[in-house]
Amino acid sequence: MALFKKRTVGKPGEWYYCLRHRMVEEGPECRAADRFGPYATREEASHAMETARERNREWETDPRWDDGTKGEGEGPA
């Protein structure tokens, strides 16, 4: 018996942005690793990449998370 069952039919009103196909879909059509969401509206899902960029920018410039490694690459040396 599978631990998690794949939903083959999405819920009406659940919107996702598929990273693989670069399009908005209603209900989970693609696998979870390939999508952002759920979003409340189709419009919100269509702006998923912009929202992610804004959140990344906020995180990267948040002084509470400044560990002094700016420009040094990723990961431990």
HTML snippet that shows the backbone in 3Dmol.js (N, CA, C, O; Angstrom):
<script src="https://3Dmol.org/build/3Dmol-min.js"></script>
<div id="view" style="width:600px;height:400px;position:relative"></div>
<script>
const pdb = `
ATOM      1  N   MET A   1       0.843  -1.182   0.000  1.00  0.00           N
ATOM      2  CA  MET A   1       0.000   0.000   0.000  1.00  0.00           C
ATOM      3  C   MET A   1       0.887   1.243   0.000  1.00  0.00           C
ATOM      4  O   MET A   1       1.838   1.339   0.775  1.00  0.00           O
ATOM      5  N   ALA A   2       0.571   2.172  -0.860  1.00  0.00           N
ATOM      6  CA  ALA A   2       1.346   3.400  -0.970  1.00  0.00           C
ATOM      7  C   ALA A   2       1.090   4.302   0.228  1.00  0.00           C
ATOM      8  O   ALA A   2      -0.036   4.403   0.715  1.00  0.00           O
ATOM      9  N   LEU A   3       2.124   4.939   0.684  1.00  0.00           N
ATOM     10  CA  LEU A   3       2.007   5.861   1.813  1.00  0.00           C
ATOM     11  C   LEU A   3       1.230   7.101   1.410  1.00  0.00           C
ATOM     12  O   LEU A   3       0.389   7.592   2.163  1.00  0.00           O
ATOM     13  N   PHE A   4       1.518   7.602   0.216  1.00  0.00           N
ATOM     14  CA  PHE A   4       0.815   8.767  -0.294  1.00  0.00           C
ATOM     15  C   PHE A   4       0.170   8.404  -1.613  1.00  0.00           C
ATOM     16  O   PHE A   4       0.804   7.800  -2.478  1.00  0.00           O
ATOM     17  N   LYS A   5      -1.075   8.768  -1.766  1.00  0.00           N
ATOM     18  CA  LYS A   5      -1.757   8.523  -3.025  1.00  0.00           C
ATOM     19  C   LYS A   5      -1.684   9.768  -3.893  1.00  0.00           C
ATOM     20  O   LYS A   5      -1.881  10.882  -3.407  1.00  0.00           O
ATOM     21  N   LYS A   6      -1.404   9.581  -5.164  1.00  0.00           N
ATOM     22  CA  LYS A   6      -1.366  10.706  -6.092  1.00  0.00           C
ATOM     23  C   LYS A   6      -2.799  11.079  -6.448  1.00  0.00           C
ATOM     24  O   LYS A   6      -3.589  10.243  -6.888  1.00  0.00           O
ATOM     25  N   ARG A   7      -3.110  12.345  -6.249  1.00  0.00           N
ATOM     26  CA  ARG A   7      -4.442  12.810  -6.643  1.00  0.00           C
ATOM     27  C   ARG A   7      -4.444  12.971  -8.149  1.00  0.00           C
ATOM     28  O   ARG A   7      -3.610  13.685  -8.707  1.00  0.00           O
ATOM     29  N   THR A   8      -5.364  12.319  -8.794  1.00  0.00           N
ATOM     30  CA  THR A   8      -5.431  12.427 -10.245  1.00  0.00           C
ATOM     31  C   THR A   8      -6.361  13.543 -10.678  1.00  0.00           C
ATOM     32  O   THR A   8      -6.301  13.994 -11.822  1.00  0.00           O
ATOM     33  N   VAL A   9      -7.217  13.989  -9.781  1.00  0.00           N
ATOM     34  CA  VAL A   9      -8.138  15.073 -10.099  1.00  0.00           C
ATOM     35  C   VAL A   9      -7.906  16.200  -9.105  1.00  0.00           C
ATOM     36  O   VAL A   9      -7.908  15.987  -7.892  1.00  0.00           O
ATOM     37  N   GLY A  10      -7.708  17.392  -9.629  1.00  0.00           N
ATOM     38  CA  GLY A  10      -7.474  18.538  -8.766  1.00  0.00           C
ATOM     39  C   GLY A  10      -8.763  19.075  -8.177  1.00  0.00           C
ATOM     40  O   GLY A  10      -9.857  18.804  -8.674  1.00  0.00           O
ATOM     41  N   LYS A  11      -8.616  19.828  -7.126  1.00  0.00           N
ATOM     42  CA  LYS A  11      -9.768  20.480  -6.514  1.00  0.00           C
ATOM     43  C   LYS A  11     -10.083  21.758  -7.276  1.00  0.00           C
ATOM     44  O   LYS A  11      -9.170  22.520  -7.593  1.00  0.00           O
ATOM     45  N   PRO A  12     -11.328  22.007  -7.574  1.00  0.00           N
ATOM     46  CA  PRO A  12     -11.677  23.287  -8.196  1.00  0.00           C
ATOM     47  C   PRO A  12     -11.273  24.424  -7.254  1.00  0.00           C
ATOM     48  O   PRO A  12     -11.503  24.358  -6.047  1.00  0.00           O
ATOM     49  N   GLY A  13     -10.681  25.445  -7.815  1.00  0.00           N
ATOM     50  CA  GLY A  13     -10.281  26.586  -7.001  1.00  0.00           C
ATOM     51  C   GLY A  13      -8.856  26.512  -6.501  1.00  0.00           C
ATOM     52  O   GLY A  13      -8.367  27.487  -5.930  1.00  0.00           O
ATOM     53  N   GLU A  14      -8.163  25.390  -6.690  1.00  0.00           N
ATOM     54  CA  GLU A  14      -6.751  25.283  -6.348  1.00  0.00           C
ATOM     55  C   GLU A  14      -5.946  25.525  -7.616  1.00  0.00           C
ATOM     56  O   GLU A  14      -6.113  24.821  -8.612  1.00  0.00           O
ATOM     57  N   TRP A  15      -5.089  26.506  -7.573  1.00  0.00           N
ATOM     58  CA  TRP A  15      -4.302  26.854  -8.754  1.00  0.00           C
ATOM     59  C   TRP A  15      -2.824  26.669  -8.459  1.00  0.00           C
ATOM     60  O   TRP A  15      -2.358  26.962  -7.358  1.00  0.00           O
ATOM     61  N   TYR A  16      -2.096  26.185  -9.444  1.00  0.00           N
ATOM     62  CA  TYR A  16      -0.671  25.918  -9.321  1.00  0.00           C
ATOM     63  C   TYR A  16       0.056  26.502 -10.523  1.00  0.00           C
ATOM     64  O   TYR A  16      -0.532  26.722 -11.582  1.00  0.00           O
ATOM     65  N   TYR A  17       1.358  26.748 -10.333  1.00  0.00           N
ATOM     66  CA  TYR A  17       2.196  27.131 -11.459  1.00  0.00           C
ATOM     67  C   TYR A  17       3.175  25.988 -11.675  1.00  0.00           C
ATOM     68  O   TYR A  17       3.959  25.657 -10.785  1.00  0.00           O
ATOM     69  N   CYS A  18       3.129  25.384 -12.861  1.00  0.00           N
ATOM     70  CA  CYS A  18       4.007  24.266 -13.192  1.00  0.00           C
ATOM     71  C   CYS A  18       5.334  24.821 -13.703  1.00  0.00           C
ATOM     72  O   CYS A  18       5.376  25.529 -14.709  1.00  0.00           O
ATOM     73  N   LEU A  19       6.408  24.493 -13.003  1.00  0.00           N
ATOM     74  CA  LEU A  19       7.737  24.958 -13.370  1.00  0.00           C
ATOM     75  C   LEU A  19       8.254  24.255 -14.626  1.00  0.00           C
ATOM     76  O   LEU A  19       9.015  24.836 -15.399  1.00  0.00           O
ATOM     77  N   ARG A  20       7.849  23.042 -14.817  1.00  0.00           N
ATOM     78  CA  ARG A  20       8.308  22.266 -15.972  1.00  0.00           C
ATOM     79  C   ARG A  20       7.678  22.762 -17.275  1.00  0.00           C
ATOM     80  O   ARG A  20       8.357  22.933 -18.287  1.00  0.00           O
ATOM     81  N   HIS A  21       6.358  22.988 -17.224  1.00  0.00           N
ATOM     82  CA  HIS A  21       5.637  23.411 -18.428  1.00  0.00           C
ATOM     83  C   HIS A  21       5.487  24.925 -18.533  1.00  0.00           C
ATOM     84  O   HIS A  21       5.052  25.450 -19.558  1.00  0.00           O
ATOM     85  N   ARG A  22       5.858  25.624 -17.448  1.00  0.00           N
ATOM     86  CA  ARG A  22       5.753  27.087 -17.381  1.00  0.00           C
ATOM     87  C   ARG A  22       4.347  27.576 -17.692  1.00  0.00           C
ATOM     88  O   ARG A  22       4.136  28.465 -18.516  1.00  0.00           O
ATOM     89  N   MET A  23       3.383  26.953 -16.991  1.00  0.00           N
ATOM     90  CA  MET A  23       1.993  27.362 -17.182  1.00  0.00           C
ATOM     91  C   MET A  23       1.182  27.128 -15.919  1.00  0.00           C
ATOM     92  O   MET A  23       1.569  26.353 -15.044  1.00  0.00           O
ATOM     93  N   VAL A  24       0.056  27.812 -15.846  1.00  0.00           N
ATOM     94  CA  VAL A  24      -0.855  27.697 -14.716  1.00  0.00           C
ATOM     95  C   VAL A  24      -1.757  26.491 -14.947  1.00  0.00           C
ATOM     96  O   VAL A  24      -2.208  26.238 -16.064  1.00  0.00           O
ATOM     97  N   GLU A  25      -2.009  25.756 -13.874  1.00  0.00           N
ATOM     98  CA  GLU A  25      -2.915  24.613 -13.968  1.00  0.00           C
ATOM     99  C   GLU A  25      -3.874  24.617 -12.785  1.00  0.00           C
ATOM    100  O   GLU A  25      -3.524  25.042 -11.684  1.00  0.00           O
ATOM    101  N   GLU A  26      -5.060  24.146 -13.027  1.00  0.00           N
ATOM    102  CA  GLU A  26      -6.046  24.047 -11.950  1.00  0.00           C
ATOM    103  C   GLU A  26      -5.953  22.659 -11.354  1.00  0.00           C
ATOM    104  O   GLU A  26      -6.062  21.656 -12.059  1.00  0.00           O
ATOM    105  N   GLY A  27      -5.751  22.612 -10.052  1.00  0.00           N
ATOM    106  CA  GLY A  27      -5.555  21.330  -9.396  1.00  0.00           C
ATOM    107  C   GLY A  27      -4.169  20.801  -9.687  1.00  0.00           C
ATOM    108  O   GLY A  27      -3.526  21.249 -10.637  1.00  0.00           O
ATOM    109  N   PRO A  28      -3.697  19.863  -8.895  1.00  0.00           N
ATOM    110  CA  PRO A  28      -2.346  19.352  -9.114  1.00  0.00           C
ATOM    111  C   PRO A  28      -2.302  18.395 -10.302  1.00  0.00           C
ATOM    112  O   PRO A  28      -2.733  17.246 -10.194  1.00  0.00           O
ATOM    113  N   GLU A  29      -1.788  18.863 -11.420  1.00  0.00           N
ATOM    114  CA  GLU A  29      -1.644  18.006 -12.595  1.00  0.00           C
ATOM    115  C   GLU A  29      -0.241  17.433 -12.670  1.00  0.00           C
ATOM    116  O   GLU A  29      -0.069  16.270 -13.036  1.00  0.00           O
ATOM    117  N   CYS A  30       0.758  18.224 -12.332  1.00  0.00           N
ATOM    118  CA  CYS A  30       2.149  17.777 -12.376  1.00  0.00           C
ATOM    119  C   CYS A  30       2.612  17.431 -10.967  1.00  0.00           C
ATOM    120  O   CYS A  30       1.963  17.766  -9.976  1.00  0.00           O
ATOM    121  N   ARG A  31       3.758  16.747 -10.906  1.00  0.00           N
ATOM    122  CA  ARG A  31       4.255  16.310  -9.594  1.00  0.00           C
ATOM    123  C   ARG A  31       4.627  17.516  -8.726  1.00  0.00           C
ATOM    124  O   ARG A  31       4.945  18.590  -9.238  1.00  0.00           O
ATOM    125  N   ALA A  32       4.581  17.322  -7.421  1.00  0.00           N
ATOM    126  CA  ALA A  32       4.783  18.405  -6.457  1.00  0.00           C
ATOM    127  C   ALA A  32       6.130  19.095  -6.624  1.00  0.00           C
ATOM    128  O   ALA A  32       6.219  20.309  -6.438  1.00  0.00           O
ATOM    129  N   ALA A  33       7.176  18.359  -6.967  1.00  0.00           N
ATOM    130  CA  ALA A  33       8.504  18.956  -7.119  1.00  0.00           C
ATOM    131  C   ALA A  33       8.575  19.915  -8.303  1.00  0.00           C
ATOM    132  O   ALA A  33       9.504  20.717  -8.399  1.00  0.00           O
ATOM    133  N   ASP A  34       7.603  19.837  -9.199  1.00  0.00           N
ATOM    134  CA  ASP A  34       7.599  20.670 -10.405  1.00  0.00           C
ATOM    135  C   ASP A  34       6.591  21.809 -10.353  1.00  0.00           C
ATOM    136  O   ASP A  34       6.276  22.396 -11.389  1.00  0.00           O
ATOM    137  N   ARG A  35       6.078  22.135  -9.169  1.00  0.00           N
ATOM    138  CA  ARG A  35       5.056  23.181  -9.144  1.00  0.00           C
ATOM    139  C   ARG A  35       5.154  24.050  -7.896  1.00  0.00           C
ATOM    140  O   ARG A  35       5.670  23.634  -6.859  1.00  0.00           O
ATOM    141  N   PHE A  36       4.645  25.262  -8.031  1.00  0.00           N
ATOM    142  CA  PHE A  36       4.441  26.178  -6.915  1.00  0.00           C
ATOM    143  C   PHE A  36       2.947  26.211  -6.649  1.00  0.00           C
ATOM    144  O   PHE A  36       2.150  26.112  -7.582  1.00  0.00           O
ATOM    145  N   GLY A  37       2.559  26.348  -5.396  1.00  0.00           N
ATOM    146  CA  GLY A  37       1.149  26.482  -5.075  1.00  0.00           C
ATOM    147  C   GLY A  37       0.788  25.626  -3.884  1.00  0.00           C
ATOM    148  O   GLY A  37       1.656  24.983  -3.295  1.00  0.00           O
ATOM    149  N   PRO A  38      -0.463  25.609  -3.525  1.00  0.00           N
ATOM    150  CA  PRO A  38      -1.602  26.146  -4.270  1.00  0.00           C
ATOM    151  C   PRO A  38      -1.790  27.644  -4.049  1.00  0.00           C
ATOM    152  O   PRO A  38      -1.387  28.201  -3.028  1.00  0.00           O
ATOM    153  N   TYR A  39      -2.405  28.264  -5.026  1.00  0.00           N
ATOM    154  CA  TYR A  39      -2.791  29.673  -4.973  1.00  0.00           C
ATOM    155  C   TYR A  39      -4.309  29.753  -5.003  1.00  0.00           C
ATOM    156  O   TYR A  39      -4.979  28.851  -5.506  1.00  0.00           O
ATOM    157  N   ALA A  40      -4.839  30.830  -4.465  1.00  0.00           N
ATOM    158  CA  ALA A  40      -6.289  31.001  -4.383  1.00  0.00           C
ATOM    159  C   ALA A  40      -6.920  31.335  -5.733  1.00  0.00           C
ATOM    160  O   ALA A  40      -8.079  31.004  -5.980  1.00  0.00           O
ATOM    161  N   THR A  41      -6.149  31.996  -6.610  1.00  0.00           N
ATOM    162  CA  THR A  41      -6.705  32.403  -7.895  1.00  0.00           C
ATOM    163  C   THR A  41      -5.737  32.084  -9.033  1.00  0.00           C
ATOM    164  O   THR A  41      -4.538  31.902  -8.825  1.00  0.00           O
ATOM    165  N   ARG A  42      -6.287  32.023 -10.221  1.00  0.00           N
ATOM    166  CA  ARG A  42      -5.488  31.807 -11.425  1.00  0.00           C
ATOM    167  C   ARG A  42      -4.488  32.962 -11.595  1.00  0.00           C
ATOM    168  O   ARG A  42      -3.339  32.742 -11.978  1.00  0.00           O
ATOM    169  N   GLU A  43      -4.926  34.167 -11.313  1.00  0.00           N
ATOM    170  CA  GLU A  43      -4.082  35.355 -11.430  1.00  0.00           C
ATOM    171  C   GLU A  43      -2.867  35.259 -10.510  1.00  0.00           C
ATOM    172  O   GLU A  43      -1.743  35.543 -10.926  1.00  0.00           O
ATOM    173  N   GLU A  44      -3.095  34.859  -9.263  1.00  0.00           N
ATOM    174  CA  GLU A  44      -2.006  34.696  -8.299  1.00  0.00           C
ATOM    175  C   GLU A  44      -0.995  33.673  -8.809  1.00  0.00           C
ATOM    176  O   GLU A  44       0.213  33.903  -8.746  1.00  0.00           O
ATOM    177  N   ALA A  45      -1.489  32.553  -9.310  1.00  0.00           N
ATOM    178  CA  ALA A  45      -0.607  31.497  -9.820  1.00  0.00           C
ATOM    179  C   ALA A  45       0.185  31.978 -11.028  1.00  0.00           C
ATOM    180  O   ALA A  45       1.336  31.581 -11.212  1.00  0.00           O
ATOM    181  N   SER A  46      -0.418  32.825 -11.849  1.00  0.00           N
ATOM    182  CA  SER A  46       0.278  33.309 -13.045  1.00  0.00           C
ATOM    183  C   SER A  46       1.460  34.218 -12.700  1.00  0.00           C
ATOM    184  O   SER A  46       2.340  34.439 -13.531  1.00  0.00           O
ATOM    185  N   HIS A  47       1.475  34.740 -11.479  1.00  0.00           N
ATOM    186  CA  HIS A  47       2.566  35.601 -11.026  1.00  0.00           C
ATOM    187  C   HIS A  47       3.511  34.871 -10.076  1.00  0.00           C
ATOM    188  O   HIS A  47       4.267  35.509  -9.344  1.00  0.00           O
ATOM    189  N   ALA A  48       3.474  33.551 -10.082  1.00  0.00           N
ATOM    190  CA  ALA A  48       4.268  32.751  -9.140  1.00  0.00           C
ATOM    191  C   ALA A  48       5.760  33.024  -9.245  1.00  0.00           C
ATOM    192  O   ALA A  48       6.437  33.137  -8.223  1.00  0.00           O
ATOM    193  N   MET A  49       6.283  33.133 -10.454  1.00  0.00           N
ATOM    194  CA  MET A  49       7.719  33.357 -10.618  1.00  0.00           C
ATOM    195  C   MET A  49       8.120  34.745 -10.124  1.00  0.00           C
ATOM    196  O   MET A  49       9.186  34.903  -9.529  1.00  0.00           O
ATOM    197  N   GLU A  50       7.287  35.741 -10.360  1.00  0.00           N
ATOM    198  CA  GLU A  50       7.562  37.094  -9.871  1.00  0.00           C
ATOM    199  C   GLU A  50       7.552  37.108  -8.344  1.00  0.00           C
ATOM    200  O   GLU A  50       8.411  37.722  -7.712  1.00  0.00           O
ATOM    201  N   THR A  51       6.567  36.423  -7.762  1.00  0.00           N
ATOM    202  CA  THR A  51       6.470  36.341  -6.307  1.00  0.00           C
ATOM    203  C   THR A  51       7.711  35.668  -5.734  1.00  0.00           C
ATOM    204  O   THR A  51       8.251  36.121  -4.725  1.00  0.00           O
ATOM    205  N   ALA A  52       8.165  34.593  -6.368  1.00  0.00           N
ATOM    206  CA  ALA A  52       9.363  33.887  -5.896  1.00  0.00           C
ATOM    207  C   ALA A  52      10.596  34.785  -5.981  1.00  0.00           C
ATOM    208  O   ALA A  52      11.412  34.808  -5.059  1.00  0.00           O
ATOM    209  N   ARG A  53      10.735  35.524  -7.081  1.00  0.00           N
ATOM    210  CA  ARG A  53      11.879  36.432  -7.229  1.00  0.00           C
ATOM    211  C   ARG A  53      11.869  37.502  -6.138  1.00  0.00           C
ATOM    212  O   ARG A  53      12.907  37.812  -5.553  1.00  0.00           O
ATOM    213  N   GLU A  54      10.678  38.068  -5.869  1.00  0.00           N
ATOM    214  CA  GLU A  54      10.560  39.098  -4.829  1.00  0.00           C
ATOM    215  C   GLU A  54      10.927  38.532  -3.467  1.00  0.00           C
ATOM    216  O   GLU A  54      11.653  39.170  -2.704  1.00  0.00           O
ATOM    217  N   ARG A  55      10.436  37.346  -3.158  1.00  0.00           N
ATOM    218  CA  ARG A  55      10.735  36.728  -1.859  1.00  0.00           C
ATOM    219  C   ARG A  55      12.214  36.400  -1.740  1.00  0.00           C
ATOM    220  O   ARG A  55      12.804  36.580  -0.675  1.00  0.00           O
ATOM    221  N   ASN A  56      12.824  35.920  -2.826  1.00  0.00           N
ATOM    222  CA  ASN A  56      14.262  35.638  -2.801  1.00  0.00           C
ATOM    223  C   ASN A  56      15.060  36.913  -2.563  1.00  0.00           C
ATOM    224  O   ASN A  56      16.004  36.920  -1.773  1.00  0.00           O
ATOM    225  N   ARG A  57      14.684  37.989  -3.242  1.00  0.00           N
ATOM    226  CA  ARG A  57      15.374  39.272  -3.075  1.00  0.00           C
ATOM    227  C   ARG A  57      15.256  39.760  -1.630  1.00  0.00           C
ATOM    228  O   ARG A  57      16.231  40.232  -1.047  1.00  0.00           O
ATOM    229  N   GLU A  58      14.058  39.643  -1.060  1.00  0.00           N
ATOM    230  CA  GLU A  58      13.853  40.055   0.334  1.00  0.00           C
ATOM    231  C   GLU A  58      14.733  39.224   1.271  1.00  0.00           C
ATOM    232  O   GLU A  58      15.342  39.761   2.196  1.00  0.00           O
ATOM    233  N   TRP A  59      14.796  37.933   1.031  1.00  0.00           N
ATOM    234  CA  TRP A  59      15.590  37.054   1.868  1.00  0.00           C
ATOM    235  C   TRP A  59      17.075  37.374   1.739  1.00  0.00           C
ATOM    236  O   TRP A  59      17.797  37.416   2.735  1.00  0.00           O
ATOM    237  N   GLU A  60      17.525  37.599   0.507  1.00  0.00           N
ATOM    238  CA  GLU A  60      18.942  37.874   0.273  1.00  0.00           C
ATOM    239  C   GLU A  60      19.393  39.199   0.872  1.00  0.00           C
ATOM    240  O   GLU A  60      20.570  39.359   1.196  1.00  0.00           O
ATOM    241  N   THR A  61      18.478  40.150   1.025  1.00  0.00           N
ATOM    242  CA  THR A  61      18.846  41.462   1.562  1.00  0.00           C
ATOM    243  C   THR A  61      18.386  41.669   3.006  1.00  0.00           C
ATOM    244  O   THR A  61      18.505  42.773   3.538  1.00  0.00           O
ATOM    245  N   ASP A  62      17.867  40.635   3.638  1.00  0.00           N
ATOM    246  CA  ASP A  62      17.392  40.730   5.020  1.00  0.00           C
ATOM    247  C   ASP A  62      18.599  40.741   5.961  1.00  0.00           C
ATOM    248  O   ASP A  62      19.344  39.762   6.022  1.00  0.00           O
ATOM    249  N   PRO A  63      18.795  41.834   6.692  1.00  0.00           N
ATOM    250  CA  PRO A  63      19.967  41.925   7.574  1.00  0.00           C
ATOM    251  C   PRO A  63      19.968  40.869   8.682  1.00  0.00           C
ATOM    252  O   PRO A  63      21.028  40.541   9.216  1.00  0.00           O
ATOM    253  N   ARG A  64      18.812  40.341   9.027  1.00  0.00           N
ATOM    254  CA  ARG A  64      18.761  39.300  10.058  1.00  0.00           C
ATOM    255  C   ARG A  64      19.411  38.004   9.577  1.00  0.00           C
ATOM    256  O   ARG A  64      19.785  37.161  10.392  1.00  0.00           O
ATOM    257  N   TRP A  65      19.548  37.838   8.256  1.00  0.00           N
ATOM    258  CA  TRP A  65      20.119  36.603   7.705  1.00  0.00           C
ATOM    259  C   TRP A  65      21.491  36.834   7.089  1.00  0.00           C
ATOM    260  O   TRP A  65      21.983  35.975   6.357  1.00  0.00           O
ATOM    261  N   ASP A  66      22.109  37.950   7.360  1.00  0.00           N
ATOM    262  CA  ASP A  66      23.425  38.248   6.804  1.00  0.00           C
ATOM    263  C   ASP A  66      24.481  37.464   7.578  1.00  0.00           C
ATOM    264  O   ASP A  66      24.730  37.730   8.754  1.00  0.00           O
ATOM    265  N   ASP A  67      25.091  36.501   6.908  1.00  0.00           N
ATOM    266  CA  ASP A  67      26.118  35.704   7.577  1.00  0.00           C
ATOM    267  C   ASP A  67      27.524  36.101   7.142  1.00  0.00           C
ATOM    268  O   ASP A  67      28.497  35.417   7.461  1.00  0.00           O
ATOM    269  N   GLY A  68      27.626  37.212   6.411  1.00  0.00           N
ATOM    270  CA  GLY A  68      28.927  37.728   6.030  1.00  0.00           C
ATOM    271  C   GLY A  68      29.593  36.990   4.875  1.00  0.00           C
ATOM    272  O   GLY A  68      30.795  37.144   4.659  1.00  0.00           O
ATOM    273  N   THR A  69      28.836  36.194   4.132  1.00  0.00           N
ATOM    274  CA  THR A  69      29.430  35.442   3.023  1.00  0.00           C
ATOM    275  C   THR A  69      29.043  36.006   1.675  1.00  0.00           C
ATOM    276  O   THR A  69      29.169  35.318   0.662  1.00  0.00           O
ATOM    277  N   LYS A  70      28.582  37.222   1.637  1.00  0.00           N
ATOM    278  CA  LYS A  70      28.148  37.837   0.377  1.00  0.00           C
ATOM    279  C   LYS A  70      29.292  37.808  -0.630  1.00  0.00           C
ATOM    280  O   LYS A  70      30.393  38.286  -0.360  1.00  0.00           O
ATOM    281  N   GLY A  71      29.003  37.235  -1.795  1.00  0.00           N
ATOM    282  CA  GLY A  71      29.981  37.187  -2.859  1.00  0.00           C
ATOM    283  C   GLY A  71      31.019  36.078  -2.733  1.00  0.00           C
ATOM    284  O   GLY A  71      31.940  36.000  -3.547  1.00  0.00           O
ATOM    285  N   GLU A  72      30.885  35.228  -1.733  1.00  0.00           N
ATOM    286  CA  GLU A  72      31.864  34.171  -1.532  1.00  0.00           C
ATOM    287  C   GLU A  72      31.421  32.833  -2.101  1.00  0.00           C
ATOM    288  O   GLU A  72      32.105  31.829  -1.902  1.00  0.00           O
ATOM    289  N   GLY A  73      30.308  32.794  -2.795  1.00  0.00           N
ATOM    290  CA  GLY A  73      29.826  31.516  -3.330  1.00  0.00           C
ATOM    291  C   GLY A  73      28.918  30.816  -2.351  1.00  0.00           C
ATOM    292  O   GLY A  73      28.560  31.363  -1.308  1.00  0.00           O
ATOM    293  N   GLU A  74      28.552  29.605  -2.698  1.00  0.00           N
ATOM    294  CA  GLU A  74      27.629  28.866  -1.854  1.00  0.00           C
ATOM    295  C   GLU A  74      28.326  27.733  -1.132  1.00  0.00           C
ATOM    296  O   GLU A  74      29.305  27.165  -1.616  1.00  0.00           O
ATOM    297  N   GLY A  75      27.807  27.424   0.019  1.00  0.00           N
ATOM    298  CA  GLY A  75      28.301  26.286   0.776  1.00  0.00           C
ATOM    299  C   GLY A  75      29.577  26.593   1.530  1.00  0.00           C
ATOM    300  O   GLY A  75      30.189  27.644   1.343  1.00  0.00           O
ATOM    301  N   PRO A  76      29.973  25.653   2.391  1.00  0.00           N
ATOM    302  CA  PRO A  76      31.181  25.839   3.175  1.00  0.00           C
ATOM    303  C   PRO A  76      32.433  25.726   2.311  1.00  0.00           C
ATOM    304  O   PRO A  76      32.433  25.046   1.285  1.00  0.00           O
ATOM    305  N   ALA A  77      33.477  26.385   2.731  1.00  0.00           N
ATOM    306  CA  ALA A  77      34.738  26.376   1.962  1.00  0.00           C
ATOM    307  C   ALA A  77      35.579  25.177   2.317  1.00  0.00           C
ATOM    308  O   ALA A  77      36.670  25.005   1.772  1.00  0.00           O
TER     309      ALA A  77
END
`;
const viewer = $3Dmol.createViewer("view");
viewer.addModel(pdb, "pdb");
viewer.setStyle({}, {cartoon: {color: "spectrum"}});
viewer.zoomTo();
viewer.render();
</script>
